[in-house]
Amino acid sequence: MSTQATQQKTLRVLIADDHELTRYSLKLILSTREAITLVGVACNGQEALEMTQEYAPDVLVMDLQMPIMDGLSASKKIKQLHPQAQIIAYSSLEDPQTEALAQTAPIDAFCSKETPTEELVTLIKQLGREVSH
């Protein structure tokens, strides 16, 4: 019991983005972090939904604009099936309407793709801590 209390919980993270370079960059960044395990990389919302059902990630980094199923639609379905999953809407869109839409969707945080990497990693860890409580 004492070892479990002293060990930090490893966060299970899933990335969903239709841009290969973004997926690859996030995969590289997250795979080098302590207390983070990358459980999947999806290229559309449908894949993210399927991977969530298979791997039950704690935190999802979800692009909003993707083919087949967009990030907001996928987030709604994921939250219905896995309400404890924390979802970060990760978008390059600077449109205030997008951010307002994201605030009404079942997501837990909004993060611009312009955000420095360390801030995204910090946000993932913050949301991940909420899952474990």
Secondary structure as UniProt FT lines:
FT   HELIX           2..6
FT   STRAND          11..16
FT   HELIX           20..31
FT   TURN            34..35
FT   STRAND          36..42
FT   HELIX           45..55
FT   STRAND          59..63
FT   HELIX           71..81
FT   TURN            83..84
FT   STRAND          86..91
FT   HELIX           96..104
FT   TURN            105..106
FT   STRAND          109..112
FT   TURN            113..114
FT   HELIX           117..132
//
